């Protein structure tokens, strides 16, 4: 189940054993803590990081761990990455850390998928409460 509320930062800083992966203009840091998988993404999310994101989302699903995704340092998201996040939206759940980048919100609007994440992105636009 998806959570409608998202914190402004991950609730737990990355532990020393967090996995950090770099892919040209993007990066991913992920770890499991207290029954949750956290995935912090940065830069340009495209085909170069797609396998990494897919592996993390599949691992969380297999372990039945809710997924917390931080996109706040993301500059660009491709539709393929959006598809992975849509797949991860199903059980056991997905929560976005605030703020959500304008590029992600624009992609949701352009692809007509904003309703799929509506509870997760509500009030995510600047100036919203």
Backbone atoms as SQL, in Angstrom:
CREATE TABLE atoms (id INTEGER PRIMARY KEY, chain TEXT, resi INTEGER, resn TEXT, atom TEXT, x REAL, y REAL, z REAL);
INSERT INTO atoms VALUES
  (1, 'A', 1, 'UNK', 'N', 0.842, -1.160, 0.000),
  (2, 'A', 1, 'UNK', 'CA', 0.000, 0.000, 0.000),
  (3, 'A', 1, 'UNK', 'C', 0.896, 1.234, 0.000),
  (4, 'A', 2, 'UNK', 'N', 0.516, 2.238, -0.680),
  (5, 'A', 2, 'UNK', 'CA', 1.301, 3.456, -0.766),
  (6, 'A', 2, 'UNK', 'C', 0.939, 4.390, 0.369),
  (7, 'A', 3, 'UNK', 'N', 1.921, 5.132, 0.793),
  (8, 'A', 3, 'UNK', 'CA', 1.713, 6.087, 1.859),
  (9, 'A', 3, 'UNK', 'C', 1.504, 7.473, 1.282),
  (10, 'A', 4, 'UNK', 'N', 0.475, 8.212, 1.710),
  (11, 'A', 4, 'UNK', 'CA', 0.244, 9.535, 1.154),
  (12, 'A', 4, 'UNK', 'C', 1.181, 10.595, 1.703),
  (13, 'A', 5, 'UNK', 'N', 1.795, 10.355, 2.835),
  (14, 'A', 5, 'UNK', 'CA', 2.683, 11.352, 3.421),
  (15, 'A', 5, 'UNK', 'C', 4.126, 10.973, 3.172),
  (16, 'A', 6, 'UNK', 'N', 4.935, 11.963, 2.890),
  (17, 'A', 6, 'UNK', 'CA', 6.351, 11.702, 2.670),
  (18, 'A', 6, 'UNK', 'C', 7.164, 12.708, 3.467),
  (19, 'A', 7, 'UNK', 'N', 8.218, 12.249, 4.096),
  (20, 'A', 7, 'UNK', 'CA', 9.055, 13.153, 4.863),
  (21, 'A', 7, 'UNK', 'C', 9.864, 14.046, 3.947),
  (22, 'A', 8, 'UNK', 'N', 10.465, 15.084, 4.524),
  (23, 'A', 8, 'UNK', 'CA', 11.266, 15.992, 3.707),
  (24, 'A', 8, 'UNK', 'C', 12.670, 15.454, 3.471),
  (25, 'A', 9, 'UNK', 'N', 13.118, 14.535, 4.264),
  (26, 'A', 9, 'UNK', 'CA', 14.412, 13.880, 4.075),
  (27, 'A', 9, 'UNK', 'C', 14.257, 12.435, 4.502),
  (28, 'A', 10, 'UNK', 'N', 15.160, 11.549, 4.040),
  (29, 'A', 10, 'UNK', 'CA', 15.057, 10.177, 4.528),
  (30, 'A', 10, 'UNK', 'C', 15.123, 10.184, 6.051),
  (31, 'A', 11, 'UNK', 'N', 14.314, 9.342, 6.682),
  (32, 'A', 11, 'UNK', 'CA', 14.252, 9.327, 8.135),
  (33, 'A', 11, 'UNK', 'C', 15.538, 8.798, 8.762),
  (34, 'A', 12, 'UNK', 'N', 16.310, 8.075, 8.002),
  (35, 'A', 12, 'UNK', 'CA', 17.551, 7.506, 8.501),
  (36, 'A', 12, 'UNK', 'C', 18.673, 7.859, 7.540),
  (37, 'A', 13, 'UNK', 'N', 19.760, 8.438, 8.045),
  (38, 'A', 13, 'UNK', 'CA', 20.885, 8.713, 7.142),
  (39, 'A', 13, 'UNK', 'C', 21.484, 7.396, 6.646),
  (40, 'A', 14, 'UNK', 'N', 22.158, 7.447, 5.501),
  (41, 'A', 14, 'UNK', 'CA', 22.735, 6.204, 4.987),
  (42, 'A', 14, 'UNK', 'C', 23.717, 5.600, 5.991),
  (43, 'A', 15, 'UNK', 'N', 23.575, 4.319, 6.261),
  (44, 'A', 15, 'UNK', 'CA', 24.544, 3.666, 7.137),
  (45, 'A', 15, 'UNK', 'C', 25.872, 3.489, 6.410),
  (46, 'A', 16, 'UNK', 'N', 26.896, 3.164, 7.158),
  (47, 'A', 16, 'UNK', 'CA', 28.225, 2.995, 6.554),
  (48, 'A', 16, 'UNK', 'C', 28.243, 1.913, 5.486),
  (49, 'A', 17, 'UNK', 'N', 27.382, 0.912, 5.613),
  (50, 'A', 17, 'UNK', 'CA', 27.376, -0.185, 4.639),
  (51, 'A', 17, 'UNK', 'C', 26.376, 0.026, 3.495),
  (52, 'A', 18, 'UNK', 'N', 25.831, 1.246, 3.354),
  (53, 'A', 18, 'UNK', 'CA', 24.932, 1.535, 2.234),
  (54, 'A', 18, 'UNK', 'C', 25.675, 1.328, 0.922),
  (55, 'A', 19, 'UNK', 'N', 24.963, 0.857, -0.068),
  (56, 'A', 19, 'UNK', 'CA', 25.541, 0.636, -1.393),
  (57, 'A', 19, 'UNK', 'C', 25.457, 1.944, -2.168),
  (58, 'A', 20, 'UNK', 'N', 26.618, 2.407, -2.663),
  (59, 'A', 20, 'UNK', 'CA', 26.679, 3.628, -3.458),
  (60, 'A', 20, 'UNK', 'C', 27.133, 3.241, -4.855),
  (61, 'A', 21, 'UNK', 'N', 26.329, 3.602, -5.860),
  (62, 'A', 21, 'UNK', 'CA', 26.651, 3.266, -7.244),
  (63, 'A', 21, 'UNK', 'C', 26.618, 4.533, -8.081),
  (64, 'A', 22, 'UNK', 'N', 27.611, 4.698, -8.960),
  (65, 'A', 22, 'UNK', 'CA', 27.698, 5.863, -9.849),
  (66, 'A', 22, 'UNK', 'C', 27.572, 5.399, -11.290),
  (67, 'A', 23, 'UNK', 'N', 26.835, 6.180, -12.082),
  (68, 'A', 23, 'UNK', 'CA', 26.613, 5.884, -13.488),
  (69, 'A', 23, 'UNK', 'C', 26.697, 7.179, -14.276),
  (70, 'A', 24, 'UNK', 'N', 27.846, 7.522, -14.767),
  (71, 'A', 24, 'UNK', 'CA', 28.035, 8.755, -15.548),
  (72, 'A', 24, 'UNK', 'C', 27.469, 9.945, -14.786),
  (73, 'A', 25, 'UNK', 'N', 26.341, 10.485, -15.236),
  (74, 'A', 25, 'UNK', 'CA', 25.749, 11.679, -14.631),
  (75, 'A', 25, 'UNK', 'C', 24.678, 11.348, -13.596),
  (76, 'A', 26, 'UNK', 'N', 24.708, 10.155, -13.046),
  (77, 'A', 26, 'UNK', 'CA', 23.697, 9.776, -12.066),
  (78, 'A', 26, 'UNK', 'C', 24.316, 8.932, -10.967),
  (79, 'A', 27, 'UNK', 'N', 23.568, 8.789, -9.902),
  (80, 'A', 27, 'UNK', 'CA', 24.029, 7.983, -8.798),
  (81, 'A', 27, 'UNK', 'C', 22.864, 7.420, -8.016),
  (82, 'A', 28, 'UNK', 'N', 23.135, 6.332, -7.325),
  (83, 'A', 28, 'UNK', 'CA', 22.128, 5.681, -6.487),
  (84, 'A', 28, 'UNK', 'C', 22.798, 5.232, -5.198),
  (85, 'A', 29, 'UNK', 'N', 22.145, 5.509, -4.098),
  (86, 'A', 29, 'UNK', 'CA', 22.568, 5.002, -2.798),
  (87, 'A', 29, 'UNK', 'C', 21.359, 4.271, -2.235),
  (88, 'A', 30, 'UNK', 'N', 21.567, 3.042, -1.779),
  (89, 'A', 30, 'UNK', 'CA', 20.434, 2.288, -1.253),
  (90, 'A', 30, 'UNK', 'C', 20.842, 1.428, -0.074),
  (91, 'A', 31, 'UNK', 'N', 19.861, 1.231, 0.812),
  (92, 'A', 31, 'UNK', 'CA', 20.094, 0.431, 2.004),
  (93, 'A', 31, 'UNK', 'C', 18.754, -0.023, 2.569),
  (94, 'A', 32, 'UNK', 'N', 18.815, -1.031, 3.425),
  (95, 'A', 32, 'UNK', 'CA', 17.642, -1.513, 4.153),
  (96, 'A', 32, 'UNK', 'C', 17.834, -1.149, 5.615),
  (97, 'A', 33, 'UNK', 'N', 16.749, -0.662, 6.248),
  (98, 'A', 33, 'UNK', 'CA', 16.810, -0.303, 7.659),
  (99, 'A', 33, 'UNK', 'C', 15.398, -0.327, 8.234),
  (100, 'A', 34, 'UNK', 'N', 15.245, -0.957, 9.366),
  (101, 'A', 34, 'UNK', 'CA', 13.954, -0.988, 10.063),
  (102, 'A', 34, 'UNK', 'C', 12.803, -1.402, 9.153),
  (103, 'A', 35, 'UNK', 'N', 13.009, -2.437, 8.363),
  (104, 'A', 35, 'UNK', 'CA', 11.935, -2.961, 7.527),
  (105, 'A', 35, 'UNK', 'C', 11.571, -2.119, 6.331),
  (106, 'A', 36, 'UNK', 'N', 12.478, -1.258, 5.885),
  (107, 'A', 36, 'UNK', 'CA', 12.247, -0.392, 4.730),
  (108, 'A', 36, 'UNK', 'C', 13.488, -0.376, 3.849),
  (109, 'A', 37, 'UNK', 'N', 13.279, -0.308, 2.552),
  (110, 'A', 37, 'UNK', 'CA', 14.382, -0.083, 1.617),
  (111, 'A', 37, 'UNK', 'C', 14.356, 1.386, 1.236),
  (112, 'A', 38, 'UNK', 'N', 15.498, 2.043, 1.351),
  (113, 'A', 38, 'UNK', 'CA', 15.607, 3.445, 0.965),
  (114, 'A', 38, 'UNK', 'C', 16.487, 3.539, -0.271),
  (115, 'A', 39, 'UNK', 'N', 16.044, 4.312, -1.243),
  (116, 'A', 39, 'UNK', 'CA', 16.774, 4.515, -2.494),
  (117, 'A', 39, 'UNK', 'C', 16.878, 6.020, -2.740),
  (118, 'A', 40, 'UNK', 'N', 18.105, 6.531, -2.692),
  (119, 'A', 40, 'UNK', 'CA', 18.358, 7.949, -2.928),
  (120, 'A', 40, 'UNK', 'C', 18.999, 8.071, -4.306),
  (121, 'A', 41, 'UNK', 'N', 18.342, 8.809, -5.195),
  (122, 'A', 41, 'UNK', 'CA', 18.814, 8.949, -6.570),
  (123, 'A', 41, 'UNK', 'C', 19.246, 10.386, -6.823),
  (124, 'A', 42, 'UNK', 'N', 20.188, 10.556, -7.744),
  (125, 'A', 42, 'UNK', 'CA', 20.646, 11.899, -8.091),
  (126, 'A', 42, 'UNK', 'C', 21.073, 11.958, -9.542),
  (127, 'A', 43, 'UNK', 'N', 21.010, 13.165, -10.091),
  (128, 'A', 43, 'UNK', 'CA', 21.477, 13.402, -11.459),
  (129, 'A', 43, 'UNK', 'C', 20.435, 13.090, -12.509),
  (130, 'A', 44, 'UNK', 'N', 20.916, 12.592, -13.638),
  (131, 'A', 44, 'UNK', 'CA', 20.077, 12.252, -14.779),
  (132, 'A', 44, 'UNK', 'C', 19.755, 10.769, -14.727),
  (133, 'A', 45, 'UNK', 'N', 18.478, 10.444, -14.581),
  (134, 'A', 45, 'UNK', 'CA', 18.063, 9.040, -14.495),
  (135, 'A', 45, 'UNK', 'C', 17.643, 8.559, -15.872),
  (136, 'A', 46, 'UNK', 'N', 18.516, 7.740, -16.463),
  (137, 'A', 46, 'UNK', 'CA', 18.264, 7.235, -17.807),
  (138, 'A', 46, 'UNK', 'C', 18.665, 5.766, -17.876),
  (139, 'A', 47, 'UNK', 'N', 18.853, 5.258, -19.074),
  (140, 'A', 47, 'UNK', 'CA', 19.132, 3.828, -19.268),
  (141, 'A', 47, 'UNK', 'C', 20.373, 3.352, -18.531),
  (142, 'A', 48, 'UNK', 'N', 21.330, 4.244, -18.262),
  (143, 'A', 48, 'UNK', 'CA', 22.563, 3.832, -17.585),
  (144, 'A', 48, 'UNK', 'C', 22.329, 3.401, -16.144),
  (145, 'A', 49, 'UNK', 'N', 21.311, 3.919, -15.496),
  (146, 'A', 49, 'UNK', 'CA', 21.033, 3.573, -14.105),
  (147, 'A', 49, 'UNK', 'C', 19.791, 2.686, -13.969),
  (148, 'A', 50, 'UNK', 'N', 19.152, 2.428, -15.086),
  (149, 'A', 50, 'UNK', 'CA', 17.900, 1.671, -15.091),
  (150, 'A', 50, 'UNK', 'C', 18.031, 0.291, -14.438),
  (151, 'A', 51, 'UNK', 'N', 19.075, -0.466, -14.765),
  (152, 'A', 51, 'UNK', 'CA', 19.244, -1.800, -14.183),
  (153, 'A', 51, 'UNK', 'C', 19.421, -1.735, -12.674),
  (154, 'A', 52, 'UNK', 'N', 20.137, -0.739, -12.205),
  (155, 'A', 52, 'UNK', 'CA', 20.347, -0.573, -10.767),
  (156, 'A', 52, 'UNK', 'C', 19.021, -0.312, -10.060),
  (157, 'A', 53, 'UNK', 'N', 18.242, 0.631, -10.573),
  (158, 'A', 53, 'UNK', 'CA', 16.952, 0.961, -9.965),
  (159, 'A', 53, 'UNK', 'C', 16.026, -0.252, -10.013),
  (160, 'A', 54, 'UNK', 'N', 16.016, -0.947, -11.136),
  (161, 'A', 54, 'UNK', 'CA', 15.189, -2.141, -11.266),
  (162, 'A', 54, 'UNK', 'C', 15.573, -3.214, -10.261),
  (163, 'A', 55, 'UNK', 'N', 16.872, -3.408, -10.045),
  (164, 'A', 55, 'UNK', 'CA', 17.334, -4.416, -9.085),
  (165, 'A', 55, 'UNK', 'C', 16.905, -4.056, -7.664),
  (166, 'A', 56, 'UNK', 'N', 17.016, -2.776, -7.311),
  (167, 'A', 56, 'UNK', 'CA', 16.626, -2.348, -5.961),
  (168, 'A', 56, 'UNK', 'C', 15.119, -2.497, -5.763),
  (169, 'A', 57, 'UNK', 'N', 14.328, -2.080, -6.747),
  (170, 'A', 57, 'UNK', 'CA', 12.872, -2.169, -6.598),
  (171, 'A', 57, 'UNK', 'C', 12.414, -3.633, -6.558),
  (172, 'A', 58, 'UNK', 'N', 13.023, -4.484, -7.371),
  (173, 'A', 58, 'UNK', 'CA', 12.670, -5.916, -7.345),
  (174, 'A', 58, 'UNK', 'C', 13.077, -6.555, -6.027),
  (175, 'A', 59, 'UNK', 'N', 14.236, -6.183, -5.508),
  (176, 'A', 59, 'UNK', 'CA', 14.701, -6.721, -4.228),
  (177, 'A', 59, 'UNK', 'C', 13.755, -6.324, -3.099),
  (178, 'A', 60, 'UNK', 'N', 13.320, -5.066, -3.091),
  (179, 'A', 60, 'UNK', 'CA', 12.380, -4.615, -2.063),
  (180, 'A', 60, 'UNK', 'C', 11.067, -5.385, -2.171),
  (181, 'A', 61, 'UNK', 'N', 10.582, -5.549, -3.393),
  (182, 'A', 61, 'UNK', 'CA', 9.327, -6.285, -3.598),
  (183, 'A', 61, 'UNK', 'C', 9.469, -7.730, -3.140),
  (184, 'A', 62, 'UNK', 'N', 10.577, -8.373, -3.516),
  (185, 'A', 62, 'UNK', 'CA', 10.812, -9.771, -3.140),
  (186, 'A', 62, 'UNK', 'C', 10.866, -9.928, -1.616),
  (187, 'A', 63, 'UNK', 'N', 11.494, -8.968, -0.939),
  (188, 'A', 63, 'UNK', 'CA', 11.614, -9.009, 0.521),
  (189, 'A', 63, 'UNK', 'C', 10.369, -8.447, 1.215),
  (190, 'A', 64, 'UNK', 'N', 9.376, -7.971, 0.439),
  (191, 'A', 64, 'UNK', 'CA', 8.161, -7.360, 0.973),
  (192, 'A', 64, 'UNK', 'C', 8.476, -6.168, 1.871),
  (193, 'A', 65, 'UNK', 'N', 9.470, -5.348, 1.433),
  (194, 'A', 65, 'UNK', 'CA', 9.846, -4.146, 2.168),
  (195, 'A', 65, 'UNK', 'C', 9.293, -2.913, 1.448),
  (196, 'A', 66, 'UNK', 'N', 8.642, -2.010, 2.165),
  (197, 'A', 66, 'UNK', 'CA', 8.219, -0.758, 1.549),
  (198, 'A', 66, 'UNK', 'C', 9.441, -0.007, 1.027),
  (199, 'A', 67, 'UNK', 'N', 9.256, 0.744, -0.026),
  (200, 'A', 67, 'UNK', 'CA', 10.348, 1.463, -0.677),
  (201, 'A', 67, 'UNK', 'C', 10.172, 2.964, -0.464),
  (202, 'A', 68, 'UNK', 'N', 11.225, 3.617, 0.014),
  (203, 'A', 68, 'UNK', 'CA', 11.259, 5.066, 0.157),
  (204, 'A', 68, 'UNK', 'C', 12.224, 5.575, -0.898),
  (205, 'A', 69, 'UNK', 'N', 11.750, 6.468, -1.782),
  (206, 'A', 69, 'UNK', 'CA', 12.573, 6.964, -2.882),
  (207, 'A', 69, 'UNK', 'C', 12.759, 8.471, -2.727),
  (208, 'A', 70, 'UNK', 'N', 14.023, 8.887, -2.746),
  (209, 'A', 70, 'UNK', 'CA', 14.378, 10.302, -2.666),
  (210, 'A', 70, 'UNK', 'C', 14.845, 10.741, -4.052),
  (211, 'A', 71, 'UNK', 'N', 14.047, 11.574, -4.707),
  (212, 'A', 71, 'UNK', 'CA', 14.370, 12.104, -6.033),
  (213, 'A', 71, 'UNK', 'C', 14.786, 13.572, -5.971),
  (214, 'A', 72, 'UNK', 'N', 14.967, 14.110, -4.783),
  (215, 'A', 72, 'UNK', 'CA', 15.163, 15.556, -4.625),
  (216, 'A', 72, 'UNK', 'C', 16.399, 16.094, -5.343),
  (217, 'A', 73, 'UNK', 'N', 17.396, 15.254, -5.610),
  (218, 'A', 73, 'UNK', 'CA', 18.599, 15.702, -6.313),
  (219, 'A', 73, 'UNK', 'C', 18.617, 15.242, -7.766),
  (220, 'A', 74, 'UNK', 'N', 17.440, 14.925, -8.314),
  (221, 'A', 74, 'UNK', 'CA', 17.332, 14.435, -9.685),
  (222, 'A', 74, 'UNK', 'C', 17.057, 15.602, -10.631),
  (223, 'A', 75, 'UNK', 'N', 17.812, 15.628, -11.734),
  (224, 'A', 75, 'UNK', 'CA', 17.648, 16.688, -12.741),
  (225, 'A', 75, 'UNK', 'C', 16.706, 16.262, -13.865),
  (226, 'A', 76, 'UNK', 'N', 16.711, 14.983, -14.220),
  (227, 'A', 76, 'UNK', 'CA', 15.923, 14.501, -15.355),
  (228, 'A', 76, 'UNK', 'C', 15.570, 13.036, -15.125),
  (229, 'A', 77, 'UNK', 'N', 14.353, 12.655, -15.510),
  (230, 'A', 77, 'UNK', 'CA', 13.881, 11.278, -15.378),
  (231, 'A', 77, 'UNK', 'C', 13.318, 10.840, -16.717),
  (232, 'A', 78, 'UNK', 'N', 13.749, 9.679, -17.210),
  (233, 'A', 78, 'UNK', 'CA', 13.187, 9.155, -18.462),
  (234, 'A', 78, 'UNK', 'C', 11.930, 8.343, -18.163),
  (235, 'A', 79, 'UNK', 'N', 11.156, 8.098, -19.189),
  (236, 'A', 79, 'UNK', 'CA', 9.917, 7.346, -19.047),
  (237, 'A', 79, 'UNK', 'C', 10.200, 5.909, -18.606),
  (238, 'A', 80, 'UNK', 'N', 11.351, 5.352, -18.962),
  (239, 'A', 80, 'UNK', 'CA', 11.687, 3.987, -18.523),
  (240, 'A', 80, 'UNK', 'C', 11.865, 3.921, -17.012),
  (241, 'A', 81, 'UNK', 'N', 12.454, 4.948, -16.434),
  (242, 'A', 81, 'UNK', 'CA', 12.614, 5.007, -14.974),
  (243, 'A', 81, 'UNK', 'C', 11.240, 5.193, -14.340),
  (244, 'A', 82, 'UNK', 'N', 10.404, 6.023, -14.938),
  (245, 'A', 82, 'UNK', 'CA', 9.037, 6.198, -14.445),
  (246, 'A', 82, 'UNK', 'C', 8.317, 4.853, -14.416),
  (247, 'A', 83, 'UNK', 'N', 8.500, 4.043, -15.456),
  (248, 'A', 83, 'UNK', 'CA', 7.856, 2.726, -15.503),
  (249, 'A', 83, 'UNK', 'C', 8.309, 1.854, -14.330),
  (250, 'A', 84, 'UNK', 'N', 9.586, 1.904, -13.977),
  (251, 'A', 84, 'UNK', 'CA', 10.084, 1.133, -12.831),
  (252, 'A', 84, 'UNK', 'C', 9.430, 1.605, -11.539),
  (253, 'A', 85, 'UNK', 'N', 9.270, 2.915, -11.393),
  (254, 'A', 85, 'UNK', 'CA', 8.637, 3.454, -10.189),
  (255, 'A', 85, 'UNK', 'C', 7.149, 3.115, -10.143),
  (256, 'A', 86, 'UNK', 'N', 6.513, 3.100, -11.299),
  (257, 'A', 86, 'UNK', 'CA', 5.110, 2.683, -11.351),
  (258, 'A', 86, 'UNK', 'C', 4.965, 1.227, -10.925),
  (259, 'A', 87, 'UNK', 'N', 5.890, 0.370, -11.378),
  (260, 'A', 87, 'UNK', 'CA', 5.870, -1.034, -10.974),
  (261, 'A', 87, 'UNK', 'C', 6.094, -1.174, -9.466),
  (262, 'A', 88, 'UNK', 'N', 6.983, -0.356, -8.922),
  (263, 'A', 88, 'UNK', 'CA', 7.294, -0.418, -7.489),
  (264, 'A', 88, 'UNK', 'C', 6.157, 0.127, -6.641),
  (265, 'A', 89, 'UNK', 'N', 5.262, 0.880, -7.259),
  (266, 'A', 89, 'UNK', 'CA', 4.142, 1.502, -6.555),
  (267, 'A', 89, 'UNK', 'C', 3.226, 0.440, -5.934),
  (268, 'A', 90, 'UNK', 'N', 3.177, -0.736, -6.537),
  (269, 'A', 90, 'UNK', 'CA', 2.334, -1.821, -6.025),
  (270, 'A', 90, 'UNK', 'C', 2.909, -2.340, -4.704),
  (271, 'A', 91, 'UNK', 'N', 2.182, -3.237, -4.091),
  (272, 'A', 91, 'UNK', 'CA', 2.612, -3.803, -2.814),
  (273, 'A', 91, 'UNK', 'C', 4.087, -4.139, -2.832),
  (274, 'A', 92, 'UNK', 'N', 4.828, -3.884, -1.783),
  (275, 'A', 92, 'UNK', 'CA', 4.405, -3.435, -0.462),
  (276, 'A', 92, 'UNK', 'C', 4.337, -1.921, -0.279),
  (277, 'A', 93, 'UNK', 'N', 4.584, -1.155, -1.306),
  (278, 'A', 93, 'UNK', 'CA', 4.349, 0.284, -1.208),
  (279, 'A', 93, 'UNK', 'C', 5.540, 1.136, -1.577),
  (280, 'A', 94, 'UNK', 'N', 5.263, 2.395, -1.842),
  (281, 'A', 94, 'UNK', 'CA', 6.266, 3.360, -2.277),
  (282, 'A', 94, 'UNK', 'C', 5.947, 4.703, -1.641),
  (283, 'A', 95, 'UNK', 'N', 6.958, 5.359, -1.123),
  (284, 'A', 95, 'UNK', 'CA', 6.821, 6.699, -0.570),
  (285, 'A', 95, 'UNK', 'C', 7.916, 7.557, -1.175),
  (286, 'A', 96, 'UNK', 'N', 7.579, 8.779, -1.557),
  (287, 'A', 96, 'UNK', 'CA', 8.577, 9.722, -2.056),
  (288, 'A', 96, 'UNK', 'C', 8.990, 10.668, -0.950),
  (289, 'A', 97, 'UNK', 'N', 10.275, 10.949, -0.894),
  (290, 'A', 97, 'UNK', 'CA', 10.806, 11.962, 0.007),
  (291, 'A', 97, 'UNK', 'C', 10.622, 13.309, -0.669),
  (292, 'A', 98, 'UNK', 'N', 10.252, 14.322, 0.073),
  (293, 'A', 98, 'UNK', 'CA', 10.087, 15.679, -0.457),
  (294, 'A', 98, 'UNK', 'C', 11.413, 16.400, -0.437),
  (295, 'A', 99, 'UNK', 'N', 11.634, 17.316, -1.310),
  (296, 'A', 99, 'UNK', 'CA', 10.758, 17.781, -2.385),
  (297, 'A', 99, 'UNK', 'C', 10.908, 16.898, -3.620),
  (298, 'A', 100, 'UNK', 'N', 9.839, 16.841, -4.392),
  (299, 'A', 100, 'UNK', 'CA', 9.883, 16.145, -5.675),
  (300, 'A', 100, 'UNK', 'C', 10.359, 17.135, -6.728),
  (301, 'A', 101, 'UNK', 'N', 11.276, 16.714, -7.596),
  (302, 'A', 101, 'UNK', 'CA', 11.798, 17.651, -8.591),
  (303, 'A', 101, 'UNK', 'C', 10.761, 18.011, -9.651),
  (304, 'A', 102, 'UNK', 'N', 10.823, 19.244, -10.138),
  (305, 'A', 102, 'UNK', 'CA', 9.887, 19.671, -11.184),
  (306, 'A', 102, 'UNK', 'C', 9.932, 18.767, -12.416),
  (307, 'A', 103, 'UNK', 'N', 11.107, 18.228, -12.748),
  (308, 'A', 103, 'UNK', 'CA', 11.207, 17.363, -13.929),
  (309, 'A', 103, 'UNK', 'C', 10.374, 16.100, -13.759),
  (310, 'A', 104, 'UNK', 'N', 10.327, 15.556, -12.562),
  (311, 'A', 104, 'UNK', 'CA', 9.529, 14.361, -12.296),
  (312, 'A', 104, 'UNK', 'C', 8.042, 14.688, -12.354),
  (313, 'A', 105, 'UNK', 'N', 7.645, 15.793, -11.730),
  (314, 'A', 105, 'UNK', 'CA', 6.247, 16.206, -11.764),
  (315, 'A', 105, 'UNK', 'C', 5.784, 16.483, -13.191),
  (316, 'A', 106, 'UNK', 'N', 6.663, 17.103, -13.998),
  (317, 'A', 106, 'UNK', 'CA', 6.329, 17.377, -15.399),
  (318, 'A', 106, 'UNK', 'C', 6.172, 16.076, -16.195),
  (319, 'A', 107, 'UNK', 'N', 7.042, 15.101, -15.928),
  (320, 'A', 107, 'UNK', 'CA', 6.951, 13.814, -16.614),
  (321, 'A', 107, 'UNK', 'C', 5.627, 13.117, -16.279),
  (322, 'A', 108, 'UNK', 'N', 5.219, 13.187, -15.027),
  (323, 'A', 108, 'UNK', 'CA', 3.930, 12.595, -14.644),
  (324, 'A', 108, 'UNK', 'C', 2.790, 13.236, -15.427),
  (325, 'A', 109, 'UNK', 'N', 2.824, 14.551, -15.552),
  (326, 'A', 109, 'UNK', 'CA', 1.784, 15.261, -16.291),
  (327, 'A', 109, 'UNK', 'C', 1.810, 14.892, -17.777),
  (328, 'A', 110, 'UNK', 'N', 3.007, 14.889, -18.375),
  (329, 'A', 110, 'UNK', 'CA', 3.136, 14.607, -19.816),
  (330, 'A', 110, 'UNK', 'C', 2.700, 13.193, -20.178),
  (331, 'A', 111, 'UNK', 'N', 2.932, 12.243, -19.273),
  (332, 'A', 111, 'UNK', 'CA', 2.612, 10.851, -19.573),
  (333, 'A', 111, 'UNK', 'C', 1.217, 10.455, -19.116),
  (334, 'A', 112, 'UNK', 'N', 0.529, 11.372, -18.458),
  (335, 'A', 112, 'UNK', 'CA', -0.802, 11.054, -17.971),
  (336, 'A', 112, 'UNK', 'C', -0.801, 10.102, -16.790),
  (337, 'A', 113, 'UNK', 'N', 0.307, 10.006, -16.080),
  (338, 'A', 113, 'UNK', 'CA', 0.409, 9.079, -14.949),
  (339, 'A', 113, 'UNK', 'C', 0.328, 9.785, -13.601),
  (340, 'A', 114, 'UNK', 'N', 0.009, 11.069, -13.611),
  (341, 'A', 114, 'UNK', 'CA', -0.033, 11.804, -12.339),
  (342, 'A', 114, 'UNK', 'C', -1.069, 11.219, -11.385),
  (343, 'A', 115, 'UNK', 'N', -2.155, 10.646, -11.913),
  (344, 'A', 115, 'UNK', 'CA', -3.164, 10.070, -11.028),
  (345, 'A', 115, 'UNK', 'C', -2.669, 8.795, -10.347),
  (346, 'A', 116, 'UNK', 'N', -1.738, 8.085, -10.973),
  (347, 'A', 116, 'UNK', 'CA', -1.203, 6.868, -10.361),
  (348, 'A', 116, 'UNK', 'C', -0.471, 7.172, -9.064),
  (349, 'A', 117, 'UNK', 'N', 0.173, 8.318, -9.005),
  (350, 'A', 117, 'UNK', 'CA', 0.917, 8.719, -7.814),
  (351, 'A', 117, 'UNK', 'C', 0.221, 9.851, -7.066),
  (352, 'A', 118, 'UNK', 'N', -1.038, 10.138, -7.372),
  (353, 'A', 118, 'UNK', 'CA', -1.711, 11.307, -6.807),
  (354, 'A', 118, 'UNK', 'C', -1.563, 11.440, -5.295),
  (355, 'A', 119, 'UNK', 'N', -1.797, 10.382, -4.502),
  (356, 'A', 119, 'UNK', 'CA', -1.639, 10.561, -3.055),
  (357, 'A', 119, 'UNK', 'C', -0.191, 10.844, -2.653),
  (358, 'A', 120, 'UNK', 'N', 0.752, 10.403, -3.475),
  (359, 'A', 120, 'UNK', 'CA', 2.170, 10.573, -3.152),
  (360, 'A', 120, 'UNK', 'C', 2.701, 11.918, -3.597),
  (361, 'A', 121, 'UNK', 'N', 2.066, 12.527, -4.579),
  (362, 'A', 121, 'UNK', 'CA', 2.571, 13.786, -5.126),
  (363, 'A', 121, 'UNK', 'C', 1.691, 14.978, -4.773),
  (364, 'A', 122, 'UNK', 'N', 0.583, 14.736, -4.096),
  (365, 'A', 122, 'UNK', 'CA', -0.296, 15.839, -3.710),
  (366, 'A', 122, 'UNK', 'C', 0.494, 16.841, -2.883),
  (367, 'A', 123, 'UNK', 'N', 0.278, 18.100, -3.148),
  (368, 'A', 123, 'UNK', 'CA', 0.967, 19.186, -2.429),
  (369, 'A', 123, 'UNK', 'C', 2.473, 19.170, -2.635),
  (370, 'A', 124, 'UNK', 'N', 2.943, 18.559, -3.704),
  (371, 'A', 124, 'UNK', 'CA', 4.381, 18.487, -3.962),
  (372, 'A', 124, 'UNK', 'C', 4.890, 19.684, -4.756),
  (373, 'A', 125, 'UNK', 'N', 3.986, 20.438, -5.348),
  (374, 'A', 125, 'UNK', 'CA', 4.416, 21.593, -6.135),
  (375, 'A', 125, 'UNK', 'C', 4.792, 22.735, -5.205),
  (376, 'A', 126, 'UNK', 'N', 5.767, 23.554, -5.627),
  (377, 'A', 126, 'UNK', 'CA', 6.171, 24.679, -4.788),
  (378, 'A', 126, 'UNK', 'C', 4.971, 25.531, -4.408),
  (379, 'A', 127, 'UNK', 'N', 4.938, 25.945, -3.161),
  (380, 'A', 127, 'UNK', 'CA', 3.868, 26.806, -2.678),
  (381, 'A', 127, 'UNK', 'C', 2.656, 26.037, -2.183),
  (382, 'A', 128, 'UNK', 'N', 2.638, 24.704, -2.371),
  (383, 'A', 128, 'UNK', 'CA', 1.518, 23.901, -1.888),
  (384, 'A', 128, 'UNK', 'C', 1.715, 23.629, -0.401),
  (385, 'A', 129, 'UNK', 'N', 0.617, 23.365, 0.290),
  (386, 'A', 129, 'UNK', 'CA', 0.717, 23.069, 1.720),
  (387, 'A', 129, 'UNK', 'C', 0.330, 21.650, 1.969);
